[in-house]
Amino acid sequence: MIIRSLARLGAFFLVAIALVAGPQPAAAQNYPDHPVKLVLPLGAGGVGDITARIIAEKLGQKFGQRFVVENMPGPGGIVAMRAVIGAPADGYTLLLATGGIASSVPLYNKFPVDVLKDLAPVSSLGYFDCLFVTNGQSQYKTLGDFLKDAKAKPGKLNIGTISAGGVQNLTANYFKQSAGVDVVIVPFKTTPDAIVALLRNDVQMVVDFYAALKGGLSDGKLHAVAWAGPEPSPALPNIKTVKAQGVANFEANSWNSIYVKTGTSPDIIAKINKAMHEILAEPELKKKLLDLGIDTRASTPQAMNAQMEGDIKKWAGVIEKAGIPKR
């Protein structure tokens, strides 16, 4: 995959840039000389919040300066993005962006932030692709079992998700479109609600993130059948992807990344990018975040920009085809 190949070359590019760039401006040389904000478009206590605080602590250790997480939840990440865009372009206000931003942009008739122009990518943080699960006691032991029955019984099988219009919900709609099956996508308010419906056989499959399903997988109530991403996740390496199980061209990434306000010095962006590559390569950190279902990987800014741009375009097509109302 082009984006991931670019990500693997990130460290090489950073070294090459450092060799030819010469002395950095004083602002970049001294960065950071006071505390840095890491703005999170999510509330406290969830996986995103835990991830942000782990990364903030590591960046603080790397730079010898405090990185303070500020939770600014709100629809589409708009509140958090506006806070970053409204701050000086000096690298002291970072955004921990999520793939939910890319799926939110095409949900609006006019999204209030120009994500690709107002914000500049620094690096990916990690990937946590959606997982497809069935009831541990159901007849659907593989994705093929589910697809075979779905094709034999048009409109009779249901897939549960949370967050209507969110990444999980759009991933299920994308699967429906890509597989060419007539199934019903049922949105629930919470993951426990979706799981209860699965255990009652009100829905026959649930699509959600690994961290939200981990408990049910551990006790055997849930059975994993497929990953949404382009590759199996290290969290469950034996579970194949949707694409590998016959649904051609299906790939749906979910990710976290670091962004700054456009206009921030390239030297400061390169400095943060270098730090991200170093801390995300630490085995202890990789293990800690993998326990949350996150496969940590840094990237080049260019690769992250391609990911965001490609996802916005992809989700726009899914939303239009599914007939999801815009806001």
Order of alpha helices (4+ residues) and beta strands (2+ residues): alpha-alpha-alpha-beta-alpha-beta-alpha-beta-alpha-alpha-beta-beta-alpha-beta-alpha-beta-alpha-beta-alpha-beta-beta-alpha-alpha-beta-alpha
